[in-house]
Amino acid sequence: MATNIILFTVFIIVLFLMAYRKETKKRIIFFGDSITEQGKALNGYISLINRQIEAEDLVKKYQTIGAGISGNRVYDLLFRMDEDVLSKSPNITVVYIGINDVWCKLRNGTGVDIDRYEKFYRSIIVRFLAAHSKVILCTPSVIGEKQNGENEQDDDLNLYCDVVRKLAKEYSLELCDLREAFVTYLQNFNYENLAEGILTTDGVHLNDEGNKLVATRLWDSIIKVK
């Protein structure tokens, strides 16, 4: 009799644990600069991903958190990752950084050289993996929307994107190649070869179309992460 009671109790506990595990959401944290910060706006890419989650009836599976701060460079992310991300125990962390590291070289001389960019970025990845968070890396998208490498910082930006691609391959991480997606889109739809106004408001920050593109590409990456 006592044995039966113990077995029944164990059975109930197992059922409870299975139900709890089933209902546990994957916490996705979007980590970056002003582009990510603005992603929480009404038509921002994080908000659009939330709508996609609702549309696919996946609200019980995913929870999103925005952790973007305007002006951030790669070392800012490294300094604040404990408080702003790791303390929230992310299952998936989306890292989208690099625009300011390149853009600010010409704007105010506060950019980050490519060797330090890779060093800091690598440290971020290692710490997330040690905390058992899956990681999605995003290449920085555009600094100017002209085609065929006509924007002033295109060559430099491409080198930083290559660093992100290399790190994704080295650590076997999901890569969301936004640079490639933006360049392809602009080749097809920037008929007048404008510097802004197609996917961005100012050559950098996303307009509605830019947010839609990022949301679509990122959602494709998110659902690949198991």
Backbone as CSV, one residue per row, in Angstrom:
resi,resn,N_x,N_y,N_z,CA_x,CA_y,CA_z,C_x,C_y,C_z
1,MET,0.829,-1.209,0.000,0.000,0.000,0.000,0.865,1.262,0.000
2,ALA,1.862,1.246,0.886,2.763,2.396,0.976,3.509,2.616,-0.330
3,THR,3.886,1.491,-0.967,4.596,1.575,-2.250,3.715,2.204,-3.318
4,ASN,2.454,1.822,-3.320,1.507,2.384,-4.294,1.325,3.879,-4.104
5,ILE,1.264,4.295,-2.857,1.111,5.725,-2.553,2.331,6.498,-3.036
6,ILE,3.516,5.941,-2.810,4.756,6.603,-3.235,4.803,6.714,-4.757
7,LEU,4.449,5.619,-5.427,4.460,5.634,-6.898,3.457,6.640,-7.447
8,PHE,2.285,6.691,-6.819,1.258,7.647,-7.265,1.738,9.083,-7.067
9,THR,2.401,9.318,-5.936,2.915,10.668,-5.642,3.981,11.070,-6.657
10,VAL,4.869,10.127,-6.962,5.921,10.393,-7.955,5.295,10.689,-9.309
11,PHE,4.257,9.930,-9.666,3.563,10.121,-10.936,2.962,11.526,-11.033
12,ILE,2.335,11.971,-9.963,1.737,13.314,-9.936,2.815,14.383,-10.080
13,ILE,3.932,14.196,-9.393,5.030,15.174,-9.459,5.589,15.254,-10.876
14,VAL,5.763,14.096,-11.515,6.276,14.062,-12.889,5.327,14.790,-13.827
15,LEU,4.014,14.539,-13.671,3.027,15.232,-14.505,3.090,16.735,-14.302
16,PHE,3.251,17.145,-13.056,3.333,18.576,-12.740,4.563,19.199,-13.392
17,LEU,5.699,18.506,-13.286,6.933,19.035,-13.866,6.855,19.097,-15.384
18,MET,6.233,18.105,-15.999,6.082,18.107,-17.447,5.189,19.251,-17.904
19,ALA,4.130,19.493,-17.162,3.221,20.589,-17.512,3.915,21.924,-17.353
20,TYR,4.698,22.065,-16.287,5.412,23.322,-16.053,6.410,23.580,-17.159
21,ARG,7.150,22.525,-17.538,8.158,22.660,-18.591,7.503,23.026,-19.921
22,LYS,6.350,22.423,-20.174,5.654,22.666,-21.430,5.230,24.116,-21.563
23,GLU,4.858,24.749,-20.444,4.347,26.109,-20.477,5.449,27.158,-20.347
24,THR,6.688,26.742,-20.086,7.773,27.695,-19.931,8.091,28.357,-21.274
25,LYS,8.084,29.669,-21.294,8.337,30.406,-22.526,9.832,30.532,-22.787
26,LYS,10.173,30.588,-24.065,11.534,30.952,-24.441,11.636,32.466,-24.389
27,ARG,12.551,32.938,-23.578,12.733,34.387,-23.431,13.762,34.861,-24.461
28,ILE,13.330,35.739,-25.369,14.198,36.279,-26.412,14.533,37.720,-26.053
29,ILE,15.812,38.031,-25.942,16.231,39.399,-25.649,16.951,39.971,-26.863
30,PHE,16.495,41.141,-27.285,17.085,41.844,-28.421,18.056,42.881,-27.857
31,PHE,19.330,42.711,-28.182,20.410,43.449,-27.538,21.123,44.306,-28.580
32,GLY,21.103,45.633,-28.394,21.739,46.467,-29.393,21.708,47.942,-29.068
33,ASP,21.644,48.755,-30.131,21.736,50.214,-30.005,20.374,50.870,-30.244
34,SER,20.364,52.063,-30.829,19.106,52.796,-31.019,18.156,52.084,-31.985
35,ILE,18.703,51.344,-32.933,17.839,50.612,-33.865,17.016,49.579,-33.095
36,THR,17.639,48.932,-32.137,16.924,47.980,-31.282,16.013,48.708,-30.302
37,GLU,16.479,49.816,-29.758,15.651,50.601,-28.844,14.355,51.026,-29.530
38,GLN,14.463,51.469,-30.776,13.287,51.882,-31.534,12.456,50.699,-32.004
39,GLY,13.021,49.510,-31.929,12.293,48.311,-32.321,11.086,48.031,-31.451
40,LYS,11.016,48.646,-30.262,9.876,48.451,-29.370,8.717,49.391,-29.686
41,ALA,8.936,50.343,-30.606,7.876,51.274,-30.986,6.746,50.529,-31.684
42,LEU,5.637,51.231,-31.927,4.428,50.597,-32.464,4.698,49.775,-33.719
43,ASN,5.455,50.343,-34.658,5.775,49.631,-35.897,7.223,49.179,-35.952
44,GLY,7.870,49.105,-34.788,9.241,48.633,-34.720,9.330,47.130,-34.942
45,TYR,10.507,46.661,-35.254,10.639,45.251,-35.623,10.348,44.296,-34.466
46,ILE,10.613,44.695,-33.234,10.277,43.832,-32.093,8.766,43.734,-31.943
47,SER,8.088,44.865,-32.100,6.623,44.853,-32.043,6.032,44.007,-33.163
48,LEU,6.636,44.069,-34.342,6.155,43.263,-35.462,6.376,41.771,-35.200
49,ILE,7.488,41.435,-34.571,7.734,40.037,-34.204,6.704,39.578,-33.172
50,ASN,6.362,40.450,-32.230,5.327,40.110,-31.250,3.996,39.821,-31.942
51,ARG,3.681,40.610,-32.960,2.433,40.364,-33.696,2.494,39.038,-34.444
52,GLN,3.671,38.698,-34.947,3.836,37.417,-35.629,3.650,36.264,-34.649
53,ILE,4.181,36.436,-33.451,4.016,35.425,-32.406,2.536,35.231,-32.089
54,GLU,1.806,36.321,-31.992,0.370,36.235,-31.732,-0.359,35.590,-32.907
55,ALA,0.015,35.979,-34.120,-0.661,35.461,-35.313,-0.468,33.949,-35.451
56,GLU,0.676,33.450,-35.019,0.956,32.021,-35.124,0.591,31.261,-33.847
57,ASP,-0.104,31.956,-32.935,-0.562,31.354,-31.683,0.599,30.748,-30.896
58,LEU,1.675,31.538,-30.790,2.871,31.076,-30.092,3.165,31.904,-28.841
59,VAL,2.138,32.577,-28.339,2.321,33.446,-27.170,2.800,32.654,-25.961
60,LYS,2.376,31.394,-25.877,2.804,30.570,-24.744,4.232,30.046,-24.919
61,LYS,4.774,30.221,-26.102,6.110,29.683,-26.385,7.203,30.744,-26.297
62,TYR,6.884,31.987,-26.680,7.917,33.022,-26.754,7.546,34.270,-25.951
63,GLN,8.564,34.852,-25.325,8.462,36.158,-24.679,9.609,37.012,-25.179
64,THR,9.338,38.249,-25.578,10.399,39.121,-26.099,10.682,40.275,-25.141
65,ILE,11.943,40.665,-25.102,12.387,41.796,-24.283,13.359,42.626,-25.110
66,GLY,13.125,43.920,-25.189,14.037,44.819,-25.886,15.086,45.368,-24.944
67,ALA,16.349,45.335,-25.361,17.446,45.851,-24.530,18.391,46.677,-25.396
68,GLY,17.820,47.647,-26.095,18.628,48.534,-26.926,18.794,49.897,-26.290
69,ILE,19.964,50.491,-26.440,20.226,51.841,-25.927,20.908,52.655,-27.012
70,SER,20.359,53.828,-27.266,20.868,54.706,-28.308,22.341,55.035,-28.107
71,GLY,23.085,55.006,-29.203,24.497,55.375,-29.171,25.440,54.257,-28.788
72,ASN,24.906,53.108,-28.426,25.773,52.011,-27.966,26.689,51.499,-29.061
73,ARG,27.895,51.153,-28.627,28.854,50.441,-29.460,29.101,49.081,-28.816
74,VAL,29.945,48.290,-29.433,30.104,46.917,-28.981,30.584,46.840,-27.532
75,TYR,31.465,47.750,-27.110,31.962,47.673,-25.743,30.894,48.072,-24.731
76,ASP,29.932,48.907,-25.145,28.824,49.244,-24.248,28.000,47.997,-23.939
77,LEU,27.795,47.168,-24.965,27.052,45.927,-24.754,27.791,45.007,-23.794
78,LEU,29.106,44.931,-23.949,29.896,44.086,-23.069,29.783,44.555,-21.619
79,PHE,29.810,45.876,-21.414,29.776,46.415,-20.053,28.416,46.228,-19.380
80,ARG,27.342,46.223,-20.149,26.022,46.169,-19.520,25.287,44.837,-19.692
81,MET,25.937,43.859,-20.262,25.235,42.606,-20.560,24.789,41.857,-19.305
82,ASP,25.538,41.959,-18.207,25.131,41.272,-16.976,23.792,41.798,-16.467
83,GLU,23.711,43.102,-16.317,22.503,43.706,-15.747,21.321,43.676,-16.712
84,ASP,21.576,43.965,-17.989,20.474,44.153,-18.935,20.031,42.880,-19.642
85,VAL,20.874,41.857,-19.633,20.513,40.635,-20.355,20.655,39.385,-19.482
86,LEU,21.839,39.088,-19.024,22.065,37.839,-18.307,21.225,37.724,-17.041
87,SER,20.951,38.835,-16.389,20.125,38.800,-15.176,18.698,38.347,-15.471
88,LYS,18.301,38.403,-16.735,16.946,38.007,-17.135,16.900,36.581,-17.692
89,SER,18.028,35.885,-17.622,18.128,34.478,-18.042,17.540,34.233,-19.434
90,PRO,18.132,34.828,-20.463,17.592,34.644,-21.815,17.807,33.234,-22.346
91,ASN,16.832,32.740,-23.078,17.007,31.491,-23.816,17.665,31.762,-25.167
92,ILE,17.297,32.916,-25.742,17.859,33.347,-27.019,18.232,34.817,-26.896
93,THR,19.442,35.171,-27.307,19.851,36.574,-27.338,20.177,36.961,-28.774
94,VAL,19.526,38.010,-29.242,19.775,38.543,-30.579,20.720,39.728,-30.441
95,VAL,21.904,39.620,-31.002,22.898,40.695,-30.910,22.931,41.447,-32.242
96,TYR,22.625,42.741,-32.182,22.548,43.583,-33.381,23.329,44.858,-33.083
97,ILE,24.616,44.831,-33.382,25.497,45.946,-33.022,26.561,46.133,-34.105
98,GLY,26.992,47.369,-34.279,28.067,47.642,-35.228,27.920,48.940,-35.992
99,ILE,26.695,49.434,-36.111,26.497,50.677,-36.871,27.286,51.823,-36.250
100,ASN,27.128,52.042,-34.942,27.825,53.162,-34.299,29.334,52.961,-34.272
101,ASP,29.768,51.703,-34.210,31.205,51.420,-34.207,31.865,51.934,-35.484
102,VAL,31.117,51.890,-36.595,31.623,52.387,-37.881,31.216,53.839,-38.094
103,TRP,29.946,54.134,-37.946,29.371,55.452,-38.250,30.071,56.561,-37.465
104,CYS,30.337,56.298,-36.183,30.898,57.339,-35.315,32.358,57.651,-35.605
105,LYS,33.005,56.843,-36.422,34.366,57.174,-36.829,34.399,58.510,-37.545
106,LEU,33.443,58.738,-38.426,33.390,59.992,-39.175,32.553,61.052,-38.478
107,ARG,31.532,60.628,-37.741,30.633,61.594,-37.099,31.342,62.381,-36.007
108,ASN,32.007,61.677,-35.103,32.619,62.377,-33.970,33.910,61.716,-33.479
109,GLY,34.433,60.778,-34.254,35.702,60.151,-33.900,35.642,59.193,-32.738
110,THR,34.434,58.689,-32.418,34.305,57.777,-31.278,33.952,56.361,-31.708
111,GLY,34.266,56.008,-32.938,34.019,54.649,-33.404,34.979,53.660,-32.771
112,VAL,34.822,52.412,-33.135,35.662,51.341,-32.584,36.408,50.678,-33.735
113,ASP,37.733,50.599,-33.627,38.492,49.981,-34.715,38.154,48.500,-34.814
114,ILE,38.394,47.931,-35.959,37.870,46.603,-36.254,38.482,45.502,-35.380
115,ASP,39.727,45.643,-34.989,40.347,44.630,-34.131,39.682,44.600,-32.756
116,ARG,39.427,45.768,-32.198,38.756,45.822,-30.896,37.303,45.398,-31.027
117,TYR,36.687,45.720,-32.148,35.311,45.296,-32.400,35.209,43.773,-32.317
118,GLU,36.109,43.090,-32.987,36.092,41.624,-32.948,36.394,41.101,-31.549
119,LYS,37.336,41.714,-30.871,37.717,41.264,-29.531,36.539,41.383,-28.562
120,PHE,35.893,42.556,-28.542,34.764,42.766,-27.626,33.583,41.873,-28.010
121,TYR,33.332,41.761,-29.306,32.216,40.946,-29.785,32.412,39.481,-29.379
122,ARG,33.631,39.013,-29.533,33.944,37.626,-29.166,33.699,37.406,-27.668
123,SER,34.068,38.368,-26.847,33.852,38.259,-25.398,32.364,38.169,-25.069
124,ILE,31.556,38.943,-25.782,30.108,38.900,-25.581,29.562,37.510,-25.901
125,ILE,29.978,36.972,-27.026,29.507,35.647,-27.445,29.886,34.587,-26.418
126,VAL,31.140,34.594,-25.999,31.624,33.580,-25.062,30.835,33.610,-23.758
127,ARG,30.527,34.797,-23.291,29.801,34.909,-22.021,28.354,34.468,-22.163
128,PHE,27.733,34.755,-23.297,26.361,34.283,-23.496,26.318,32.765,-23.588
129,LEU,27.256,32.196,-24.303,27.280,30.744,-24.429,27.548,30.076,-23.079
130,ALA,28.396,30.681,-22.272,28.672,30.143,-20.940,27.429,30.178,-20.053
131,ALA,26.550,31.136,-20.331,25.299,31.258,-19.580,24.179,30.424,-20.200
132,HIS,24.525,29.627,-21.210,23.580,28.711,-21.863,22.468,29.438,-22.605
133,SER,22.781,30.599,-23.124,21.846,31.305,-24.000,22.214,30.996,-25.447
134,LYS,21.215,30.652,-26.247,21.428,30.580,-27.679,21.664,32.001,-28.183
135,VAL,22.427,32.142,-29.261,22.775,33.480,-29.747,22.510,33.577,-31.245
136,ILE,21.858,34.670,-31.636,21.678,35.010,-33.043,22.472,36.278,-33.307
137,LEU,23.360,36.234,-34.291,24.148,37.414,-34.642,23.549,38.096,-35.868
138,CYS,23.468,39.423,-35.813,22.978,40.220,-36.943,24.119,41.063,-37.500
139,THR,24.309,41.024,-38.798,25.246,41.962,-39.403,24.631,43.359,-39.399
140,PRO,25.438,44.403,-39.153,24.910,45.768,-39.238,24.455,46.072,-40.658
141,SER,23.356,46.790,-40.779,22.652,46.888,-42.068,23.226,47.932,-43.028
142,VAL,22.941,49.205,-42.797,23.391,50.232,-43.749,23.791,51.517,-43.032
143,ILE,24.708,52.228,-43.658,25.000,53.627,-43.313,24.912,54.371,-44.640
144,GLY,23.697,54.688,-45.020,23.423,55.232,-46.351,22.846,54.142,-47.236
145,GLU,21.901,54.525,-48.102,21.166,53.525,-48.877,21.493,53.512,-50.382
146,LYS,22.519,54.239,-50.786,22.878,54.209,-52.199,23.382,52.828,-52.600
147,GLN,23.274,52.522,-53.867,23.656,51.208,-54.371,25.138,51.158,-54.770
148,ASN,25.588,49.927,-55.000,26.898,49.669,-55.620,28.080,50.271,-54.867
149,GLY,27.992,50.263,-53.531,29.109,50.732,-52.727,29.368,52.217,-52.790
150,GLU,28.335,53.005,-53.104,28.517,54.447,-53.271,28.404,55.232,-51.972
151,ASN,27.990,54.613,-50.884,27.949,55.306,-49.602,29.358,55.417,-49.030
152,GLU,29.623,56.495,-48.342,30.982,56.816,-47.918,31.629,55.718,-47.075
153,GLN,30.841,55.033,-46.235,31.426,54.061,-45.314,31.105,52.610,-45.682
154,ASP,30.687,52.383,-46.898,30.326,51.028,-47.311,31.469,50.034,-47.162
155,ASP,32.647,50.395,-47.617,33.779,49.465,-47.566,34.108,49.080,-46.127
156,ASP,34.119,50.076,-45.252,34.420,49.831,-43.844,33.322,48.976,-43.210
157,LEU,32.076,49.321,-43.481,30.957,48.570,-42.917,30.993,47.106,-43.357
158,ASN,31.343,46.866,-44.594,31.424,45.491,-45.086,32.465,44.665,-44.334
159,LEU,33.569,45.302,-43.959,34.596,44.597,-43.191,34.073,44.180,-41.817
160,TYR,33.288,45.051,-41.174,32.724,44.744,-39.859,31.680,43.631,-39.990
161,CYS,30.941,43.657,-41.080,29.975,42.577,-41.324,30.692,41.248,-41.509
162,ASP,31.834,41.279,-42.164,32.611,40.055,-42.342,33.076,39.488,-40.998
163,VAL,33.370,40.365,-40.053,33.741,39.908,-38.710,32.578,39.154,-38.075
164,VAL,31.366,39.709,-38.187,30.187,39.058,-37.604,29.951,37.701,-38.272
165,ARG,30.087,37.658,-39.581,29.901,36.384,-40.297,30.939,35.354,-39.854
166,LYS,32.176,35.814,-39.679,33.240,34.908,-39.251,32.962,34.348,-37.857
167,LEU,32.521,35.205,-36.950,32.239,34.768,-35.584,31.057,33.801,-35.545
168,ALA,30.048,34.072,-36.350,28.896,33.170,-36.408,29.327,31.782,-36.869
169,LYS,30.185,31.751,-37.862,30.675,30.470,-38.375,31.568,29.778,-37.355
170,GLU,32.446,30.546,-36.731,33.394,29.975,-35.773,32.686,29.331,-34.588
171,TYR,31.624,29.982,-34.103,30.914,29.481,-32.926,29.640,28.717,-33.286
172,SER,29.420,28.467,-34.579,28.243,27.725,-35.058,26.946,28.365,-34.576
173,LEU,26.837,29.676,-34.780,25.675,30.440,-34.355,24.780,30.777,-35.548
174,GLU,23.517,30.978,-35.264,22.578,31.422,-36.295,22.948,32.852,-36.722
175,LEU,23.062,33.060,-38.024,23.401,34.366,-38.571,22.198,34.957,-39.284
176,CYS,21.833,36.171,-38.905,20.813,36.931,-39.627,21.555,38.020,-40.399
177,ASP,21.773,37.786,-41.671,22.617,38.674,-42.466,21.788,39.853,-43.000
178,LEU,21.595,40.833,-42.125,20.794,41.999,-42.498,21.501,42.849,-43.548
179,ARG,22.806,42.898,-43.509,23.550,43.658,-44.524,23.225,43.129,-45.919
180,GLU,23.289,41.847,-46.090,22.987,41.241,-47.376,21.532,41.495,-47.768
181,ALA,20.623,41.370,-46.804,19.202,41.579,-47.089,18.923,43.011,-47.517
182,PHE,19.535,43.980,-46.840,19.323,45.390,-47.170,19.912,45.727,-48.538
183,VAL,21.113,45.271,-48.785,21.768,45.565,-50.067,20.942,45.002,-51.222
184,THR,20.463,43.787,-51.064,19.643,43.171,-52.114,18.352,43.939,-52.329
185,TYR,17.701,44.313,-51.240,16.443,45.067,-51.338,16.667,46.394,-52.056
186,LEU,17.719,47.090,-51.682,17.988,48.408,-52.268,18.356,48.300,-53.745
187,GLN,19.030,47.237,-54.119,19.337,47.034,-55.532,18.061,46.863,-56.352
188,ASN,17.054,46.284,-55.721,15.804,46.010,-56.430,14.802,47.162,-56.387
189,PHE,14.855,47.985,-55.330,13.784,48.954,-55.126,14.233,50.406,-54.970
190,ASN,15.525,50.657,-54.837,15.992,52.049,-54.742,16.246,52.573,-56.154
191,TYR,15.152,52.813,-56.865,15.231,53.142,-58.287,16.012,54.425,-58.565
192,GLU,15.934,55.400,-57.667,16.588,56.689,-57.881,17.935,56.784,-57.169
193,ASN,18.389,55.674,-56.606,19.667,55.628,-55.903,19.759,56.692,-54.807
194,LEU,18.724,56.754,-53.982,18.652,57.728,-52.895,19.508,57.284,-51.717
195,ALA,19.966,58.253,-50.938,20.796,57.955,-49.770,19.970,57.542,-48.563
196,GLU,18.681,57.814,-48.585,17.805,57.483,-47.459,16.357,57.476,-47.943
197,GLY,15.469,56.971,-47.074,14.047,57.033,-47.375,13.441,55.765,-47.947
198,ILE,14.266,54.768,-48.232,13.734,53.511,-48.761,13.481,52.538,-47.607
199,LEU,14.505,52.258,-46.843,14.383,51.401,-45.661,14.694,52.137,-44.366
200,THR,15.200,53.362,-44.485,15.572,54.137,-43.304,15.014,55.554,-43.382
201,THR,15.020,56.233,-42.255,14.609,57.637,-42.203,15.778,58.579,-42.449
202,ASP,16.997,58.096,-42.170,18.165,58.969,-42.221,19.410,58.270,-42.746
203,GLY,19.217,57.135,-43.388,20.360,56.349,-43.846,20.800,55.288,-42.870
204,VAL,20.243,55.326,-41.653,20.627,54.370,-40.609,19.404,53.793,-39.886
205,HIS,18.578,54.680,-39.303,17.459,54.234,-38.482,16.278,53.810,-39.357
206,LEU,15.614,52.757,-38.941,14.636,52.092,-39.792,13.316,52.839,-39.907
207,ASN,12.773,52.880,-41.111,11.391,53.312,-41.299,10.501,52.061,-41.266
208,ASP,9.246,52.206,-41.610,8.328,51.067,-41.521,8.776,49.901,-42.394
209,GLU,9.221,50.199,-43.616,9.662,49.123,-44.508,10.912,48.440,-43.978
210,GLY,11.822,49.231,-43.423,13.028,48.650,-42.846,12.713,47.748,-41.667
211,ASN,11.795,48.194,-40.825,11.389,47.369,-39.689,10.740,46.066,-40.141
212,LYS,9.928,46.140,-41.206,9.301,44.922,-41.733,10.352,43.935,-42.230
213,LEU,11.361,44.460,-42.919,12.415,43.592,-43.447,13.188,42.926,-42.321
214,VAL,13.557,43.714,-41.304,14.300,43.154,-40.169,13.449,42.130,-39.423
215,ALA,12.187,42.447,-39.190,11.301,41.523,-38.477,11.171,40.200,-39.219
216,THR,11.001,40.279,-40.533,10.858,39.062,-41.337,12.104,38.200,-41.267
217,ARG,13.261,38.817,-41.467,14.517,38.066,-41.464,14.832,37.504,-40.074
218,LEU,14.573,38.308,-39.043,14.874,37.841,-37.694,13.935,36.714,-37.272
219,TRP,12.674,36.818,-37.630,11.737,35.760,-37.281,12.159,34.446,-37.932
220,ASP,12.611,34.518,-39.176,13.120,33.317,-39.843,14.275,32.700,-39.060
221,SER,15.138,33.560,-38.500,16.281,33.060,-37.707,15.826,32.498,-36.369
222,ILE,14.885,33.182,-35.720,14.423,32.764,-34.395,13.823,31.369,-34.434
223,ILE,12.995,31.101,-35.424,12.313,29.804,-35.456,13.262,28.660,-35.827
224,LYS,14.452,28.995,-36.280,15.458,27.953,-36.567,16.197,27.521,-35.307
225,VAL,16.165,28.365,-34.284,16.920,28.086,-33.069,16.132,27.124,-32.181
226,LYS,16.707,25.993,-31.910,16.038,24.972,-31.114,16.515,24.982,-29.662
